[in-house]
């Protein structure tokens, strides 16, 4: 399995610089857990941060600061354990940090039905302007045709999501904005579970979907 | 290749070489020479690392840091070595060297995140305590000292000033997909990559460099940067993208060369 659709530079830079909201950061970090290629690019963004720190003009610090720090560390406990080596475990589907946010792996999830063959789990990120949710589409199910008032990020976790000619699989990212109008549908086979983060409600085209929208908070 | 990224046991570390230079300084040596280019190993072994360095020694080290300004590679190797020393022996001299380098920069970074002087210093203190406590997690083959300290500072800034969380992946998670197996020769050393980033940053135009840096060290959205520079937001976004693409391409080209 190779991931084909990666994080944009914009997303990587916002994440690396610390300027990203929690819900979007959750999606970026979950993709990074699955994608060594983007982790390498993320390290490059962090390196720019290191460069910035090195070249920033220096400020005067209080002459007591060093003693204050030393006094704290002399009595403190050091975390002397280097990070453990990762062991890949194929039975987990949802990577961290997402698993912690939704309270478990696939079999532990409590889905809420939003439409026939569509379920969701809202993810709590208090005070965050964006909304993250897990969505589950049964195979072949179409999302009603919709546009966006803001940005929508999608990370596919199981099955596949087809949008026009493109087929997104596990680990792939889709980024939509105000200009996108689309009608994605779940590919054949396994149910499609994806993490979606929106910074504004979707705009559905059909009257019925619009009527149902407030009921399900999409 | 950074010459000192891996220490061979029994060989004097970058910091020891550095102390040697300081010692030669204090002996009034007329011609200063970078400790990272010297081959006089015999002399180096004669110097024991001071267990309790006095003020004068520290001061002479800082003078030598000034002398190293033109040699960022040497400074980077020395800073990395200092973190390794803290992890191994809780070396306070090594810590002071790090402190002198990073404390004034950390304070500036936090000031630019929108805090006042006293809060910036408080958070800088927190960051430095974390540098000490987490020193064992630092891996000099994965990042330079500056990049590692930046990630600590950035996480604190998100926590303290944005009052939000920054979710991060967990390399020990069973669902984590590890990097593919590559031989150590093929893998572009992250510390080396950091050095490469530095070189590329220095070749960017003033415009490209300033937007990329603004997006990092100030609590600035693209919209804020656009206002500050009096530019349309589209221009800011494309400049940032272009500048980062140059940095990234330079690294990826190197990775390609290595394969």
Interface residues (C-beta under 8 A of the other chain):
Chain A: X9 X10 X12 X13 X14 X15 X16 X17 X18 X19 X20 X21 X22 X25 X26 X28 X29 X30 X32 X33 X34 X35 X36 X39 X40 X41 X43 X44 X45 X46 X47 X48 X49 X50 X51 X52 X53 X54 X55 X56 X57 X58 X59 X60 X61 X62 X65 X66 X68 X69 X70 X72 X73 X76 X77 X78 X79 X80 X81 X82 X83 X84 X85 X86 X87 X88 X89 X91 X92 X93 X94 X95 X96 X97 X99 X101 X125 X127 X128 X171
Chain B: X72 X87 X90 X92 X95 X96 X99 X102 X103 X104 X105 X106 X107 X108 X109 X111 X112 X117 X120 X121 X124 X125 X128 X129 X132 X133 X134 X135 X136 X137 X139 X142 X143 X144 X146 X147 X148 X149 X150 X151 X153 X154 X155 X157 X158 X162 X163 X164 X165 X166 X167 X168 X169 X170 X171 X172 X173 X174 X175 X176 X177 X178 X179 X180 X190 X193 X194 X197 X198 X201 X212 X213 X215 X216 X217 X219 X220 X221 X237 X240 X241 X244 X245 X247 X248 X251 X255
